[in-house]
Amino acid sequence: MESRPTTASAVDPSRVVQAIRSVVGDRAALHEPEFAGNEWRYVRDTIDTGWVSSAGSYVDRFEEMLAERIGVARVIATANGTAALHLALVMAGVSPGDEVLTPALTFVATPNAVTYSGAVPHFVDSSEETLGIDPYRLARYLDRIGERVDGQLVNRNTGRPIRAVLPMHTFGHPVDLDPLIEVCERHGIVLVEDAAESIGSYYKGRHTGGIGRIGALSFNGNKTVTTGGGGAVVTDDEELGARAKHVSTQAKVPHRWEYVHDAIGFNYRLPNLNAALGCAQLEQLDGFLTDKRRLAERYAEAFMAIPGIRFFVEPPFARSNYWLNAILLDEPDLAQRDAVLGATNDAGLQTRPVWRLMHRLPMYADAPRDSLVVSEAIEARLVSIPSSARFGR
């Protein structure tokens, strides 16, 4: 799949509408779930048997299916993706007073999970090639602001330990992880993957989420695979996974009747009813991915001849699930971006900008950050377009 070279010129919003319609038809939502398999049969089974809460065979099956797909030792199904992120950070050793490096270009759940951990999100810039953390820029930044104190990387501007880095695989496109891992090893920080959007995406043949020490996935209603609301913690560390499962169930010590809890835990487990939906969805994942790749190819062709804009394609080292397809203006221009958003939504085609950058939100305005010039440019250029799998058939 190729995208044409960029040349700066004005964008005609009507041509964007025509291009999208040539692929998906007259009206389209941004991303809709599809239930064409065993969803009703499995969900009805949980109701008929009474196993609808956080214990049940579908939870076990869902975790096993995910572990096989991602290639990890342990999966812990959770109530939602944000809970999975929070649990992953706690398991990675993130503590109150720490800093966690996160992209400014992300969904708000990423820094929120850091904040739930008592830590401080520290925003870093993204790469135009991946839409995720730029590992080379990050390396230079840490050389400037970091120092080793008793073996721990510390932000010399704040005096706080920098405990972890939390890359998010934006719209399903994998971050360039090898150089990011080198940064982590050099500075002694933990890699926690926010793979909320990237079920079915691979970095150099390895599934996202299972490459760092621990990772988190989301199965919200708008994701490639949905459990209605749900998430998962994934890790190849058997001991860490066992601890995460224990803590996610209020840290209750197993016993036939006693209520004994040996730590402060969380009520984060996924109900069996939702897991049943997830099992049926995972059975169809390969088909969803095939359809979404075909949809991306059609979009790439449709936008090839439109001046001033290009379709975003996966980086060369990755295979993306193309969860959300996106187009980029050749130059940052909020007025042009909003003209495209207005024209498409007026035409019944649901499109959206990328999330408002995290440092622009009031609760994170004072958080530490690097220069965010690339993220700010992407914010003023990107529009996500209808991406439901059915449009690829």
PEHU-V235523 format. One record per residue. RES is the residue in three letters. SS is DSSP state (A for helix, B for strand, O for the rest). PHI is phi in whole degrees, -180 to 180 (NA if undefined). D_LAST is the distance of its C-alpha to the last C-alpha in whole Angstrom. Layout:
BEGIN
res=RES ss=SS phi=PHI d_last=D_LAST
res=RES ss=SS phi=PHI d_last=D_LAST
END
This chain:
BEGIN
res=MET ss=O phi=NA d_last=17
res=GLU ss=O phi=-126 d_last=20
res=SER ss=O phi=-126 d_last=21
res=ARG ss=O phi=-67 d_last=24
res=PRO ss=O phi=-61 d_last=28
res=THR ss=O phi=-84 d_last=29
res=THR ss=O phi=-139 d_last=32
res=ALA ss=O phi=-66 d_last=33
res=SER ss=O phi=-164 d_last=33
res=ALA ss=O phi=-68 d_last=32
res=VAL ss=O phi=-103 d_last=29
res=ASP ss=O phi=-93 d_last=28
res=PRO ss=A phi=-58 d_last=26
res=SER ss=A phi=-65 d_last=25
res=ARG ss=A phi=-73 d_last=23
res=VAL ss=A phi=-65 d_last=21
res=VAL ss=A phi=-58 d_last=20
res=GLN ss=A phi=-62 d_last=19
res=ALA ss=A phi=-64 d_last=17
res=ILE ss=A phi=-66 d_last=15
res=ARG ss=A phi=-64 d_last=15
res=SER ss=A phi=-65 d_last=14
res=VAL ss=A phi=-103 d_last=10
res=VAL ss=A phi=-114 d_last=10
res=GLY ss=O phi=96 d_last=12
res=ASP ss=O phi=-73 d_last=16
res=ARG ss=O phi=-134 d_last=16
res=ALA ss=B phi=-161 d_last=15
res=ALA ss=O phi=-79 d_last=16
res=LEU ss=O phi=-68 d_last=16
res=HIS ss=O phi=-160 d_last=15
res=GLU ss=O phi=-115 d_last=15
res=PRO ss=O phi=-73 d_last=15
res=GLU ss=O phi=-134 d_last=13
res=PHE ss=O phi=-123 d_last=15
res=ALA ss=O phi=-128 d_last=14
res=GLY ss=O phi=-121 d_last=16
res=ASN ss=O phi=-94 d_last=20
res=GLU ss=A phi=-56 d_last=21
res=TRP ss=A phi=-65 d_last=23
res=ARG ss=A phi=-64 d_last=25
res=TYR ss=A phi=-71 d_last=26
res=VAL ss=A phi=-66 d_last=27
res=ARG ss=A phi=-62 d_last=29
res=ASP ss=A phi=-63 d_last=30
res=THR ss=A phi=-65 d_last=32
res=ILE ss=A phi=-72 d_last=33
res=ASP ss=A phi=-64 d_last=35
res=THR ss=A phi=-91 d_last=36
res=GLY ss=O phi=85 d_last=37
res=TRP ss=O phi=-91 d_last=36
res=VAL ss=O phi=-112 d_last=34
res=SER ss=O phi=-93 d_last=36
res=SER ss=O phi=-82 d_last=36
res=ALA ss=O phi=-113 d_last=37
res=GLY ss=O phi=152 d_last=35
res=SER ss=A phi=-68 d_last=33
res=TYR ss=A phi=-72 d_last=30
res=VAL ss=A phi=-63 d_last=31
res=ASP ss=A phi=-60 d_last=32
res=ARG ss=A phi=-65 d_last=29
res=PHE ss=A phi=-61 d_last=27
res=GLU ss=A phi=-64 d_last=29
res=GLU ss=A phi=-66 d_last=29
res=MET ss=A phi=-64 d_last=25
res=LEU ss=A phi=-67 d_last=25
res=ALA ss=A phi=-61 d_last=28
res=GLU ss=A phi=-67 d_last=27
res=ARG ss=A phi=-64 d_last=24
res=ILE ss=A phi=-84 d_last=26
res=GLY ss=O phi=83 d_last=29
res=VAL ss=O phi=-125 d_last=31
res=ALA ss=O phi=-77 d_last=34
res=ARG ss=B phi=-136 d_last=34
res=VAL ss=B phi=-132 d_last=32
res=ILE ss=B phi=-122 d_last=33
res=ALA ss=B phi=-72 d_last=31
res=THR ss=B phi=-127 d_last=32
res=ALA ss=O phi=-66 d_last=31
res=ASN ss=O phi=-163 d_last=29
res=GLY ss=A phi=-69 d_last=29
res=THR ss=A phi=-67 d_last=32
res=ALA ss=A phi=-61 d_last=34
res=ALA ss=A phi=-62 d_last=32
res=LEU ss=A phi=-62 d_last=33
res=HIS ss=A phi=-60 d_last=37
res=LEU ss=A phi=-62 d_last=37
res=ALA ss=A phi=-62 d_last=36
res=LEU ss=A phi=-65 d_last=39
res=VAL ss=A phi=-62 d_last=41
res=MET ss=A phi=-66 d_last=41
res=ALA ss=O phi=-79 d_last=41
res=GLY ss=O phi=95 d_last=44
res=VAL ss=O phi=-70 d_last=44
res=SER ss=O phi=-130 d_last=47
res=PRO ss=O phi=-55 d_last=48
res=GLY ss=O phi=93 d_last=50
res=ASP ss=O phi=-80 d_last=47
res=GLU ss=B phi=-114 d_last=45
res=VAL ss=B phi=-125 d_last=41
res=LEU ss=B phi=-78 d_last=39
res=THR ss=B phi=-136 d_last=36
res=PRO ss=B phi=-70 d_last=34
res=ALA ss=O phi=-74 d_last=35
res=LEU ss=O phi=-91 d_last=31
res=THR ss=O phi=-161 d_last=30
res=PHE ss=O phi=-77 d_last=29
res=VAL ss=O phi=-63 d_last=32
res=ALA ss=A phi=-60 d_last=32
res=THR ss=A phi=-62 d_last=33
res=PRO ss=A phi=-70 d_last=36
res=ASN ss=A phi=-62 d_last=37
res=ALA ss=A phi=-63 d_last=37
res=VAL ss=A phi=-61 d_last=39
res=THR ss=A phi=-65 d_last=41
res=TYR ss=A phi=-57 d_last=41
res=SER ss=O phi=-79 d_last=43
res=GLY ss=O phi=84 d_last=46
res=ALA ss=O phi=-95 d_last=45
res=VAL ss=B phi=-117 d_last=44
res=PRO ss=B phi=-70 d_last=41
res=HIS ss=B phi=-123 d_last=42
res=PHE ss=B phi=-86 d_last=39
res=VAL ss=B phi=-128 d_last=38
res=ASP ss=O phi=-85 d_last=36
res=SER ss=B phi=-112 d_last=33
res=SER ss=O phi=-105 d_last=31
res=GLU ss=O phi=-68 d_last=29
res=GLU ss=O phi=-71 d_last=28
res=THR ss=O phi=-119 d_last=26
res=LEU ss=O phi=70 d_last=27
res=GLY ss=O phi=-114 d_last=29
res=ILE ss=B phi=-50 d_last=33
res=ASP ss=O phi=-89 d_last=34
res=PRO ss=A phi=-67 d_last=36
res=TYR ss=A phi=-74 d_last=39
res=ARG ss=A phi=-65 d_last=39
res=LEU ss=A phi=-63 d_last=40
res=ALA ss=A phi=-60 d_last=42
res=ARG ss=A phi=-66 d_last=44
res=TYR ss=A phi=-64 d_last=45
res=LEU ss=A phi=-67 d_last=46
res=ASP ss=A phi=-63 d_last=48
res=ARG ss=A phi=-82 d_last=50
res=ILE ss=A phi=-107 d_last=50
res=GLY ss=B phi=-99 d_last=50
res=GLU ss=B phi=-147 d_last=53
res=ARG ss=B phi=-90 d_last=54
res=VAL ss=B phi=-130 d_last=56
res=ASP ss=O phi=52 d_last=57
res=GLY ss=O phi=82 d_last=54
res=GLN ss=B phi=-112 d_last=52
res=LEU ss=B phi=-69 d_last=50
res=VAL ss=B phi=-126 d_last=51
res=ASN ss=B phi=-76 d_last=50
res=ARG ss=O phi=-68 d_last=53
res=ASN ss=O phi=-82 d_last=53
res=THR ss=O phi=-117 d_last=52
res=GLY ss=O phi=79 d_last=54
res=ARG ss=O phi=-91 d_last=51
res=PRO ss=B phi=-67 d_last=49
res=ILE ss=B phi=-97 d_last=46
res=ARG ss=B phi=-91 d_last=45
res=ALA ss=B phi=-152 d_last=41
res=VAL ss=B phi=-122 d_last=38
res=LEU ss=B phi=-125 d_last=35
res=PRO ss=O phi=-74 d_last=32
res=MET ss=B phi=-115 d_last=28
res=HIS ss=O phi=-84 d_last=25
res=THR ss=A phi=-64 d_last=24
res=PHE ss=A phi=58 d_last=20
res=GLY ss=A phi=95 d_last=20
res=HIS ss=O phi=-89 d_last=22
res=PRO ss=O phi=-64 d_last=24
res=VAL ss=O phi=-65 d_last=28
res=ASP ss=O phi=-76 d_last=30
res=LEU ss=A phi=-83 d_last=32
res=ASP ss=A phi=-57 d_last=34
res=PRO ss=A phi=-67 d_last=37
res=LEU ss=A phi=-70 d_last=36
res=ILE ss=A phi=-62 d_last=37
res=GLU ss=A phi=-61 d_last=40
res=VAL ss=A phi=-62 d_last=41
res=CYS ss=A phi=-62 d_last=41
res=GLU ss=A phi=-67 d_last=43
res=ARG ss=A phi=-65 d_last=46
res=HIS ss=A phi=-104 d_last=46
res=GLY ss=O phi=70 d_last=46
res=ILE ss=O phi=-114 d_last=43
res=VAL ss=B phi=-90 d_last=41
res=LEU ss=B phi=-96 d_last=37
res=VAL ss=B phi=-116 d_last=35
res=GLU ss=B phi=-93 d_last=31
res=ASP ss=B phi=-92 d_last=29
res=ALA ss=O phi=-103 d_last=26
res=ALA ss=O phi=-55 d_last=25
res=GLU ss=O phi=-106 d_last=21
res=SER ss=O phi=-123 d_last=21
res=ILE ss=O phi=-60 d_last=20
res=GLY ss=O phi=89 d_last=18
res=SER ss=O phi=-103 d_last=20
res=TYR ss=B phi=-130 d_last=22
res=TYR ss=B phi=-109 d_last=26
res=LYS ss=O phi=49 d_last=27
res=GLY ss=O phi=86 d_last=25
res=ARG ss=B phi=-110 d_last=27
res=HIS ss=B phi=-69 d_last=25
res=THR ss=O phi=-62 d_last=26
res=GLY ss=O phi=95 d_last=28
res=GLY ss=O phi=-103 d_last=30
res=ILE ss=O phi=-98 d_last=32
res=GLY ss=O phi=-77 d_last=34
res=ARG ss=O phi=-61 d_last=37
res=ILE ss=B phi=-159 d_last=35
res=GLY ss=B phi=-146 d_last=31
res=ALA ss=B phi=-138 d_last=30
res=LEU ss=B phi=-120 d_last=26
res=SER ss=B phi=-126 d_last=25
res=PHE ss=O phi=-128 d_last=23
res=ASN ss=O phi=-61 d_last=23
res=GLY ss=O phi=-62 d_last=21
res=ASN ss=O phi=-101 d_last=19
res=LYS ss=O phi=-89 d_last=18
res=THR ss=O phi=-57 d_last=15
res=VAL ss=O phi=-122 d_last=17
res=THR ss=O phi=-126 d_last=20
res=THR ss=O phi=-113 d_last=23
res=GLY ss=O phi=88 d_last=24
res=GLY ss=O phi=-151 d_last=26
res=GLY ss=O phi=175 d_last=27
res=GLY ss=B phi=-160 d_last=27
res=ALA ss=B phi=-159 d_last=29
res=VAL ss=B phi=-97 d_last=32
res=VAL ss=B phi=-128 d_last=31
res=THR ss=B phi=-159 d_last=34
res=ASP ss=O phi=-95 d_last=35
res=ASP ss=O phi=-96 d_last=39
res=GLU ss=A phi=-59 d_last=40
res=GLU ss=A phi=-67 d_last=43
res=LEU ss=A phi=-64 d_last=41
res=GLY ss=A phi=-64 d_last=38
res=ALA ss=A phi=-63 d_last=41
res=ARG ss=A phi=-65 d_last=42
res=ALA ss=A phi=-63 d_last=39
res=LYS ss=A phi=-65 d_last=39
res=HIS ss=A phi=-61 d_last=42
res=VAL ss=A phi=-68 d_last=42
res=SER ss=A phi=-72 d_last=39
res=THR ss=B phi=-111 d_last=41
res=GLN ss=O phi=61 d_last=44
res=ALA ss=O phi=52 d_last=46
res=LYS ss=B phi=-82 d_last=47
res=VAL ss=O phi=-77 d_last=49
res=PRO ss=O phi=-58 d_last=48
res=HIS ss=O phi=-163 d_last=51
res=ARG ss=O phi=-63 d_last=51
res=TRP ss=O phi=-145 d_last=53
res=GLU ss=O phi=-74 d_last=54
res=TYR ss=O phi=-106 d_last=52
res=VAL ss=O phi=-123 d_last=53
res=HIS ss=B phi=-125 d_last=51
res=ASP ss=O phi=-106 d_last=51
res=ALA ss=O phi=-163 d_last=50
res=ILE ss=O phi=-76 d_last=48
res=GLY ss=O phi=-114 d_last=45
res=PHE ss=O phi=-131 d_last=42
res=ASN ss=B phi=-93 d_last=40
res=TYR ss=O phi=-114 d_last=36
res=ARG ss=B phi=-75 d_last=35
res=LEU ss=O phi=-80 d_last=32
res=PRO ss=O phi=-67 d_last=32
res=ASN ss=A phi=-59 d_last=31
res=LEU ss=A phi=-60 d_last=29
res=ASN ss=A phi=-68 d_last=27
res=ALA ss=A phi=-64 d_last=27
res=ALA ss=A phi=-60 d_last=26
res=LEU ss=A phi=-60 d_last=23
res=GLY ss=A phi=-64 d_last=22
res=CYS ss=A phi=-61 d_last=23
res=ALA ss=A phi=-64 d_last=20
res=GLN ss=A phi=-68 d_last=17
res=LEU ss=A phi=-63 d_last=19
res=GLU ss=A phi=-61 d_last=18
res=GLN ss=O phi=-104 d_last=14
res=LEU ss=A phi=-58 d_last=14
res=ASP ss=A phi=-60 d_last=13
res=GLY ss=A phi=-66 d_last=10
res=PHE ss=A phi=-59 d_last=10
res=LEU ss=A phi=-65 d_last=11
res=THR ss=A phi=-62 d_last=9
res=ASP ss=A phi=-64 d_last=6
res=LYS ss=A phi=-70 d_last=9
res=ARG ss=A phi=-67 d_last=10
res=ARG ss=A phi=-63 d_last=8
res=LEU ss=A phi=-61 d_last=8
res=ALA ss=A phi=-61 d_last=11
res=GLU ss=A phi=-63 d_last=12
res=ARG ss=A phi=-67 d_last=11
res=TYR ss=A phi=-64 d_last=13
res=ALA ss=A phi=-57 d_last=16
res=GLU ss=A phi=-70 d_last=16
res=ALA ss=A phi=-65 d_last=16
res=PHE ss=A phi=-95 d_last=19
res=MET ss=O phi=-58 d_last=21
res=ALA ss=O phi=-98 d_last=23
res=ILE ss=O phi=-92 d_last=24
res=PRO ss=O phi=-70 d_last=27
res=GLY ss=O phi=86 d_last=28
res=ILE ss=B phi=-152 d_last=25
res=ARG ss=B phi=-143 d_last=23
res=PHE ss=B phi=-84 d_last=19
res=PHE ss=O phi=-82 d_last=20
res=VAL ss=O phi=-115 d_last=19
res=GLU ss=O phi=-60 d_last=20
res=PRO ss=O phi=-66 d_last=24
res=PRO ss=O phi=-65 d_last=25
res=PHE ss=O phi=-91 d_last=26
res=ALA ss=B phi=-133 d_last=23
res=ARG ss=B phi=-124 d_last=19
res=SER ss=O phi=-92 d_last=18
res=ASN ss=O phi=-82 d_last=15
res=TYR ss=O phi=49 d_last=15
res=TRP ss=O phi=-55 d_last=15
res=LEU ss=O phi=-117 d_last=16
res=ASN ss=B phi=-79 d_last=16
res=ALA ss=B phi=-144 d_last=19
res=ILE ss=B phi=-118 d_last=21
res=LEU ss=B phi=-126 d_last=24
res=LEU ss=B phi=-64 d_last=27
res=ASP ss=O phi=-65 d_last=29
res=GLU ss=O phi=-131 d_last=32
res=PRO ss=O phi=-61 d_last=33
res=ASP ss=O phi=-162 d_last=34
res=LEU ss=A phi=-62 d_last=33
res=ALA ss=A phi=-65 d_last=34
res=GLN ss=A phi=-68 d_last=31
res=ARG ss=A phi=-58 d_last=29
res=ASP ss=A phi=-70 d_last=30
res=ALA ss=A phi=-65 d_last=29
res=VAL ss=A phi=-66 d_last=26
res=LEU ss=A phi=-61 d_last=25
res=GLY ss=A phi=-65 d_last=27
res=ALA ss=A phi=-65 d_last=26
res=THR ss=A phi=-69 d_last=22
res=ASN ss=A phi=-68 d_last=23
res=ASP ss=A phi=-62 d_last=25
res=ALA ss=O phi=-86 d_last=22
res=GLY ss=O phi=86 d_last=20
res=LEU ss=B phi=-110 d_last=18
res=GLN ss=O phi=-76 d_last=19
res=THR ss=O phi=-127 d_last=20
res=ARG ss=B phi=-145 d_last=23
res=PRO ss=B phi=-76 d_last=26
res=VAL ss=O phi=-69 d_last=26
res=TRP ss=O phi=-57 d_last=29
res=ARG ss=O phi=-59 d_last=32
res=LEU ss=O phi=-58 d_last=34
res=MET ss=A phi=-62 d_last=36
res=HIS ss=A phi=-73 d_last=39
res=ARG ss=A phi=-88 d_last=39
res=LEU ss=O phi=-81 d_last=39
res=PRO ss=A phi=-60 d_last=42
res=MET ss=A phi=-76 d_last=43
res=TYR ss=A phi=-119 d_last=42
res=ALA ss=O phi=-63 d_last=44
res=ASP ss=O phi=-102 d_last=46
res=ALA ss=O phi=-69 d_last=44
res=PRO ss=O phi=-63 d_last=45
res=ARG ss=B phi=-160 d_last=43
res=ASP ss=O phi=-82 d_last=43
res=SER ss=O phi=-61 d_last=42
res=LEU ss=O phi=-120 d_last=38
res=VAL ss=A phi=-64 d_last=38
res=VAL ss=A phi=-71 d_last=35
res=SER ss=A phi=-59 d_last=33
res=GLU ss=A phi=-66 d_last=35
res=ALA ss=A phi=-68 d_last=33
res=ILE ss=A phi=-63 d_last=30
res=GLU ss=A phi=-56 d_last=31
res=ALA ss=O phi=-88 d_last=31
res=ARG ss=O phi=-122 d_last=29
res=LEU ss=B phi=-95 d_last=25
res=VAL ss=B phi=-134 d_last=23
res=SER ss=B phi=-92 d_last=20
res=ILE ss=B phi=-125 d_last=17
res=PRO ss=O phi=-50 d_last=14
res=SER ss=O phi=-136 d_last=12
res=SER ss=O phi=-60 d_last=10
res=ALA ss=A phi=-58 d_last=8
res=ARG ss=A phi=-62 d_last=6
res=PHE ss=A phi=-73 d_last=6
res=GLY ss=A phi=-92 d_last=4
res=ARG ss=O phi=-90 d_last=0
END
